[in-house]
Amino acid sequence: MSTKPTTTELDWTDLDQRAVDTARILAADAVQKVGNGHPGTAMSLAPAAYTLFQKVMRHDPADPEWVGRDRFVLSAGHSSLTLYTQLYLGGFGLELADLEAFRTWGSKTPGHPEYGHTAGVETTTGPLGQGIANAVGMAMAARYERGLFDPEAPQGSSPFDHMVYAIAGDGCLQEGISHEASALAGHQKLGNLVLLWDDNHISIEGDTETAVSEDTLKRYEAYGWHVQRVEQQPNGDLDPKALFAALAAAKAETGRPSFIAMRSIIAWPAPHAQGTEAAHGSALGDDEVAATKRVLGFDPEKSFDVSAEVLAHTRKALDRGREAKAAWEKDFSAWRTANPERAAEFDRVNANELPAGWEDKLPAFETGKGVATRAASGKVLEALGSVIPELWGGSADLAGSNNTTIDKHSSFLPKGNPLPEADPYGRTVHFGIREHAMAATMNGIALHGHTRIYGGTFLVFSDYMRNAVRLSALMHLPVTYVWTHDSIGLGEDGPTHQPVEHLASLRAIPGLNVVRPADANETVIAWREILRRHTKVYGKGAPHGLALTRQGVPTYERNEDAAKGGYVLFEAEGGQPQVVLIGTGSEVQLAVAAREALQAEGIPARVVSMPSVEWFEEQDQAYKDSVLPPSVQARVAVEAGIGLTWHRYVGDAGRIVSLEHFGASADAKVLFREFGFTPEAVTAAAKDSIAAAAR
């Protein structure tokens, strides 16, 4: 099977042009009907989107999740109608009524494309630039997947070879994430990635000259991309034949990602709105929509007017998709026959199942010994690397600190890289100091499927990643963030590196599970649970953030209930507990020491370790009450960060030992002492809470 283009000549008929113009009118009508949206870009980009979906991309509209498909990412997600009109015309499941319901409650056509909501939408886009990084991740995942299942196949001959196409606008390229992601793609020489730039010179504030003056093509040349520019037709419209030729050249360039600049006129050919900033984010108005229909030869009195001839023509994409899929399946079947062991591995991975016996490889840690949870996490990755080949990842240039190197002898780097461990299909990813793109790239890897990705940095730098982390949660993606140096316990680097508000802030993201294990054994259980949850057993997936210590912490007896998010680590002695001490991470040891002091004074105290409030909240009420008895109103929560998380757990009589200000530069032990994170402080808080509960 070859994925190389056979011709650069485009078969373009009057029906093709009519279909493009139909997409333009549909975009204008949809925005006009609802009264808000972004018509201009969808109108000007219609030839590009149509060329991709009808003439270039390998896909089957009847099976939008076909493994062998090319991927399409609309990074300029505000122009969602660019995508929706093609999904309708191509037969992906959208119908005219869905376009008429654009941006309304319950419709399949929300304001920005949403993954899992509309068939044919590969990722949720809207925050500008995210889609570029998603596409980079998809291209990386495609290469890694090929390495898992068909590494020896010549270029372009494997059933695992496919392309990733993305459309971005000026806003996407202005966002800093585009630099991070594009530099990474150039460094990785992702020849399966094509980025089309809608160079329309318009943003919300007007001509882009107000804010931009760099030479974007030279910028991408400097990244190591293959760069082309497609000129307009004399009338100002995009030239589909020139674009088709550029796409063919991009596909033939297998050693570099490709960047294609398309000079367009926003809202073309609207007589008065074209080229204006108003056309970016506002309805054109009834008169302008009617005038545009006249220019294109449509009846201005009709809305959502699609001729049967045009729809029959564009729905032939279903026939072409069926044929393309059949040809692919023939090649895939031949691959299966020639590679039975790899085929069995593919079936396992495709079913989202973990290999038999993988849990037996998990390490166990001796009780009493001090181990940093980041070190324990690293041991887990080392142990699982040999048995879960689809597990891969790395760090934003902090691997030695994050302990994220799954295989030090194998780095995901392209051919030609001089490092001895360089391997196009390597296990360890060097994301570089690109935290934002790392997170969004991991989203793309997860969206692509067939691999399990993780990435690390310091917890304080999760701020750089937040928008992409939020999108992980919004899309229910099985991404694992390894965030180390999780408190003032990192010490001398000082307040710029000491996370204070981060745990509470990240817990505020719906759908993100934050896991802060107390010790090495909890870390093992946390990884085990995360990997289990990234299977279909749990239904919708979810991203996880592991918050891990730099400093050593005591190791306790392993308790399987850690997977429930909260459990009784040490029970009260001498009767029912008078107080419950709740801790996470490195502060659990403070609760344990305070319990010993309270017990010595005849005060029965229970210690609850709560590594994940999200997992704990999933449990039934009976279990939660067994851990935090409603009858015990004296409670203390201790965590070296702001206390926002804990008010609902401690109640009116409870007390929180927290840090409501920034840290300082000093040894970790000094900081914990000076900021009141001591057994004595927890003991005093417990007595205060007992007194308050008795009132």
NORCORDA-V681633 format. One line per field, one symbol per residue. ss: DSSP state (a for helix, b for strand, c for the rest). Layout:
ss = ???
This chain:
ss = cccccccccccccaaaaaaaaaaaaaaaaaaaaaccccaaaaaaaaaaaaaaaaaaccccccccccccccbbbbccaaaaaaaaaaaaaacccccaaaaacccccccccccccccccccccccccccccaaaaaaaaaaaaaaaaaaaaccccccccccccccbbbbbbaaaaacaaaaaaaaaaaaaccccbbbbbbbccbbccbbaaacccccaaaaaaaaccbbbbbcccccccccaaaaaaaaaaaaacccccbbbbbbccccccccccccccaaaaccccaaaaaaaaaaacccccccccccaaaaaaacaaaaaaaaaaaaaaaaaaaaaaacaaaaaaaaaaacccccccaaaaccccccccbbbaaaaaaaaaaaaacccccbbbbbcccaaaaccccccccbbcccccccccbbccccbbbccccaaaaaaaaaaaaaacccbbbbbbbaaaaaaaaaaaaaaaaccccbbbbbbcccaaacccccccccccaaaaaacccccbbbccccaaaaaaaaaaaaaaccaaacccccbbbbbcccbbbcccccaaaaaccbbbbccccccccbbbbbcaaaaaaaaaaaaaaaaccccbbbbbcccaaaaaaccaaaaaaacccccccbbbbcccccaaaaaaaccccbbbccccccccccaaaaaaaccccaaaaaaaaaaaaaaaac
